[in-house]
Amino acid sequence: MIFMTKKTIKKTLPILAGALIISLTTPIIPSNLLAEASKGVKVSTTKALNNKGVVKKIQDKKIVDKKAEDKVKSERYIGLEKAIEIAMKKVDKKKSEVTDYEIALTYDDPHYLIEITTINNPKIYKIYKVKVHGTTGEIKDVHVDKIKDKEYKIKTNNGRFISKYEAKMIALKEVKDEKAFITGFEIELEKKVPHYLIEVKTSKYKYLMKINAETKEVFDLTKEIKDKDEYCGHEYKIKGNSDKINKDKKPVVDVKYITEKEAIKIALDKIGRDAKVEDIEFEKDDNPPKYEIEMYNKDYEYEIEIHATTGAILKFERDGK
């Protein structure tokens, strides 16, 4: 039997009381809070539980995001060509053509949006927008607009402007990369040289180019190394949309210009006979950059402008002496 003096009992009682409190509260308070309490830190159990809830939500969101990413990467998409084929069958009109497309292969709603223009009669054009599911090929929606012949002619400059679809196909062909996709598209048909401004990306590069809406010529082509943090996967991109393009960013790869000699040869080929150069100037800062050439022979004087990157003839004037 152990005997304790009054002095020992007085010292022991606070310890026993503390142990009793701890034993009673341990099932309620989590160990990490108990540790903080033992250090004299004030802890709100409610706040701590709420914080745990927030952490759980964040963790759950990460799991959902990862699942979404895995799903998108594992999906097998039907491809643009198949989507166009399905849309054309749905419209089923003899006089019809694809005039635009958009690709939005998102997690929630992967789809292709195909625009088809048809002529029911000489005075009315129908524009179909067919939404095709990205993996099943199912038709999800069909929207039809009608425009009159006069409006259509104004819009297309009496049919001389190429369609947005054709411009996009030219841009993709220009970069010579099967995995290239369009990330920006702007219509600038009111300019002195009517054109489409298109941004194209590949796994390594970003291209910005203009395509003449009448001649299909590619000009003002710039190429830059893509930022490392830019994602390139087709699955997460909306391609072919009229996204605003950053025109202020300077290219890190210089554009290749034709030489003065090449420009003169193009001019002589256009004249089709002998002529002498009176003056030639390279206007690099013009939009588009060009060679301005004055030539003459015994019968005529010529003023010719040659596109400095594509070699296209921008202006040709002939005056008799």
C-alpha positions in Angstrom: 0.0 0.0 0.0 1.3 3.4 -1.0 0.9 6.3 1.5 0.8 9.9 0.2 1.3 12.9 2.2 -1.0 15.9 1.9 1.8 17.7 0.1 2.1 14.9 -2.5 -1.7 14.7 -3.0 -1.8 18.5 -3.7 0.8 18.0 -6.4 -0.8 15.0 -7.9 -4.4 16.1 -8.1 -3.9 18.7 -11.0 -2.1 16.0 -13.1 -4.9 13.4 -12.5 -7.5 16.1 -13.4 -5.7 16.9 -16.6 -5.4 13.2 -17.5 -9.1 12.8 -16.9 -10.0 15.7 -19.2 -7.7 14.4 -21.9 -9.2 10.9 -21.6 -12.7 12.4 -22.0 -12.0 14.7 -24.9 -9.7 12.4 -27.0 -12.5 10.6 -28.9 -13.9 14.0 -29.9 -10.9 16.1 -30.9 -8.6 14.9 -33.7 -5.0 14.2 -32.7 -3.6 17.1 -34.7 -5.9 19.5 -32.9 -5.0 17.9 -29.6 -1.3 18.5 -30.3 -2.0 22.1 -31.0 -4.1 22.4 -27.8 -1.3 20.9 -25.8 0.9 23.8 -27.1 -1.5 26.4 -25.8 -2.9 27.2 -29.3 -6.6 28.1 -29.5 -8.3 25.8 -32.0 -11.8 25.9 -33.5 -13.0 22.4 -34.2 -15.7 23.7 -36.6 -13.2 25.7 -38.6 -10.8 22.8 -38.8 -13.5 20.5 -40.1 -14.4 23.1 -42.7 -10.8 23.3 -43.8 -10.8 19.5 -44.2 -13.9 19.8 -46.3 -12.2 22.4 -48.6 -9.1 20.1 -48.9 -11.4 17.2 -49.8 -13.1 19.3 -52.5 -9.8 20.3 -54.0 -8.7 16.7 -54.0 -12.0 15.6 -55.6 -11.6 18.4 -58.2 -8.1 17.1 -59.1 -9.5 13.6 -59.5 -12.3 14.9 -61.7 -9.8 16.9 -63.8 -7.5 13.9 -64.1 -10.4 11.8 -65.2 -11.5 14.4 -67.7 -7.9 14.6 -69.1 -7.6 10.8 -69.3 -11.0 10.6 -71.0 -10.2 13.2 -73.6 -6.8 11.7 -74.4 -8.3 8.2 -74.7 -11.2 9.3 -77.0 -11.0 8.3 -80.6 -12.4 11.1 -82.7 -14.0 10.5 -86.1 -11.9 13.3 -87.7 -12.9 16.3 -89.8 -13.3 14.5 -93.1 -15.7 12.0 -91.6 -17.7 14.8 -89.9 -18.0 16.6 -93.2 -19.1 13.4 -94.9 -21.9 12.9 -92.3 -23.0 16.5 -92.5 -23.1 16.5 -96.3 -25.3 13.4 -96.2 -27.6 15.1 -93.7 -28.0 18.1 -96.0 -28.3 16.0 -99.1 -28.4 18.8 -101.7 -27.0 18.7 -105.1 -25.7 22.2 -105.3 -23.9 22.4 -102.0 -20.3 23.1 -100.7 -18.6 23.2 -97.3 -17.9 26.9 -96.5 -16.6 26.7 -92.9 -15.9 24.4 -90.0 -15.1 24.5 -86.3 -13.7 21.8 -84.1 -14.4 21.8 -80.4 -13.2 18.5 -78.8 -14.0 19.4 -75.2 -14.6 16.9 -72.4 -18.3 17.7 -71.9 -19.3 18.2 -75.5 -16.8 17.1 -78.2 -18.1 18.0 -81.6 -17.5 19.3 -85.1 -19.6 22.2 -86.5 -19.8 22.0 -90.3 -21.1 24.9 -92.3 -22.6 24.0 -95.7 -24.0 26.5 -98.2 -26.6 25.3 -100.8 -28.5 26.9 -103.6 -32.1 25.9 -103.7 -32.9 28.4 -106.4 -30.9 31.3 -108.0 -32.3 33.8 -105.6 -32.0 32.1 -102.2 -29.0 30.5 -100.5 -29.3 28.2 -97.5 -26.6 28.0 -94.9 -26.7 24.9 -92.8 -24.7 24.5 -89.6 -24.5 20.8 -88.7 -23.2 19.8 -85.3 -21.7 16.3 -85.4 -20.6 14.4 -82.2 -16.9 14.0 -82.0 -16.8 10.3 -81.2 -20.1 8.8 -82.2 -20.7 10.8 -85.4 -24.3 11.4 -84.3 -26.0 14.5 -85.6 -26.6 16.7 -82.5 -28.2 19.8 -84.1 -28.9 21.4 -87.4 -29.4 25.1 -87.8 -30.5 26.7 -91.1 -30.2 30.4 -92.2 -31.4 31.8 -95.5 -29.8 34.7 -97.3 -30.8 36.4 -100.5 -28.7 36.3 -103.7 -27.9 40.0 -103.5 -26.6 39.7 -99.9 -24.6 36.6 -100.8 -22.9 38.4 -103.7 -21.9 41.3 -101.5 -20.6 39.0 -98.9 -18.5 36.9 -101.4 -17.7 39.7 -103.9 -19.8 38.1 -106.6 -18.3 34.7 -105.7 -14.7 35.8 -106.2 -13.8 35.5 -102.5 -12.7 32.0 -101.4 -14.6 30.5 -98.5 -13.4 30.4 -94.9 -13.1 26.6 -95.3 -10.8 26.9 -98.3 -8.7 29.5 -96.6 -8.2 27.2 -93.6 -7.2 24.3 -95.8 -4.6 26.5 -97.6 -3.2 27.6 -94.2 -2.9 24.0 -92.9 -1.3 22.9 -96.2 1.2 25.7 -96.0 2.8 24.6 -92.7 3.2 21.0 -94.0 2.5 19.3 -90.7 -0.3 16.7 -90.4 -0.8 17.5 -86.7 -1.1 21.2 -87.3 -4.4 22.9 -86.3 -5.9 26.4 -86.5 -6.1 28.4 -83.3 -7.1 31.8 -84.7 -9.0 33.2 -87.6 -10.0 36.7 -88.6 -11.9 38.0 -91.7 -10.4 41.1 -93.2 -12.2 41.5 -96.5 -12.6 45.2 -96.3 -8.8 45.8 -96.6 -7.1 47.1 -99.7 -6.0 43.5 -100.2 -9.0 41.5 -99.0 -7.6 38.5 -96.9 -8.1 36.1 -94.1 -5.7 36.3 -91.1 -5.0 32.8 -89.8 -3.0 31.5 -86.8 -1.8 27.9 -87.0 0.1 25.8 -84.4 2.1 22.7 -84.5 4.0 20.9 -81.8 7.0 23.3 -82.1 5.9 26.4 -84.0 3.2 29.1 -84.2 2.5 30.5 -87.7 0.7 33.7 -88.6 -0.3 34.3 -92.2 -2.5 36.2 -94.5 -4.3 34.5 -97.4 -5.5 36.6 -100.3 -9.3 36.1 -100.5 -9.3 36.4 -104.3 -6.0 34.9 -105.5 -5.4 32.3 -102.7 -1.9 33.6 -102.3 -0.2 33.3 -98.9 1.6 36.4 -97.7 3.0 38.1 -94.6 3.9 34.6 -93.3 5.7 34.6 -89.9 6.9 31.7 -87.9 7.9 31.6 -84.3 9.0 29.0 -81.7 6.0 28.2 -79.5 6.2 28.9 -75.8 7.0 25.8 -73.7 3.9 26.2 -71.6 1.6 26.3 -74.6 -0.3 23.0 -74.8 -0.5 21.6 -78.2 -2.9 18.6 -77.9 -5.7 18.6 -80.4 -8.2 17.4 -77.8 -8.2 20.6 -75.7 -8.2 23.1 -78.5 -11.1 24.8 -80.3 -9.8 24.9 -83.8 -11.1 27.0 -86.7 -12.9 29.5 -84.5 -12.8 33.2 -85.1 -10.4 33.8 -82.1 -8.7 37.1 -81.8 -5.1 36.8 -82.8 -2.1 38.5 -81.1 -0.6 40.5 -83.9 1.9 42.5 -81.7 4.2 39.5 -80.9 7.3 39.7 -83.0 8.4 36.6 -84.8 11.7 35.0 -83.8 12.2 33.5 -87.3 12.7 36.0 -90.1 10.5 35.9 -93.2 12.3 34.9 -96.5 12.0 37.5 -99.2 12.5 37.0 -102.9 15.6 38.7 -104.4 15.6 41.8 -106.5 16.7 39.7 -109.5 13.8 37.3 -109.0 11.3 40.2 -108.8 12.6 41.6 -112.1 12.3 38.2 -113.7 8.6 38.0 -112.6 8.0 41.5 -114.0 9.6 40.6 -117.3 7.5 37.4 -117.5 4.4 39.4 -117.0 5.3 41.9 -119.7 6.1 39.1 -122.1 8.8 41.0 -124.0 12.1 42.9 -123.5 12.1 45.9 -121.1 14.7 47.8 -119.2 14.5 48.6 -115.5 14.3 52.3 -114.8 13.9 52.1 -111.1 13.3 49.5 -108.4 12.6 49.9 -104.7 12.1 47.3 -101.9 9.4 48.5 -99.5 10.0 46.1 -96.7 7.8 47.9 -94.1 4.8 48.1 -96.3 1.9 45.8 -95.8 2.4 43.6 -97.6 6.2 44.0 -98.3 6.8 44.5 -102.0 9.1 45.5 -104.8 8.0 48.6 -106.8 9.5 48.4 -110.3 9.4 50.9 -113.1 10.3 49.5 -116.6 10.1 50.7 -120.2 10.7 49.6 -123.8 10.3 51.4 -127.1 6.5 51.2 -126.9 5.4 51.3 -123.3 6.2 52.4 -119.7 5.3 50.0 -116.9 4.7 50.2 -113.2 4.7 46.9 -111.4 4.4 45.8 -107.8 5.6 42.4 -106.8 4.9 40.8 -103.4 8.2 40.4 -101.7 7.5 37.0 -100.1 5.1 35.2 -102.5 6.2 36.8 -105.7 2.5 37.6 -106.6 1.9 40.6 -108.8 0.0 43.1 -106.8 -0.1 45.9 -109.4 0.5 46.1 -113.2 0.1 49.3 -115.2 1.1 50.0 -118.7 1.1 53.4 -120.5 1.9 54.1 -124.1 4.7 56.5 -124.9 
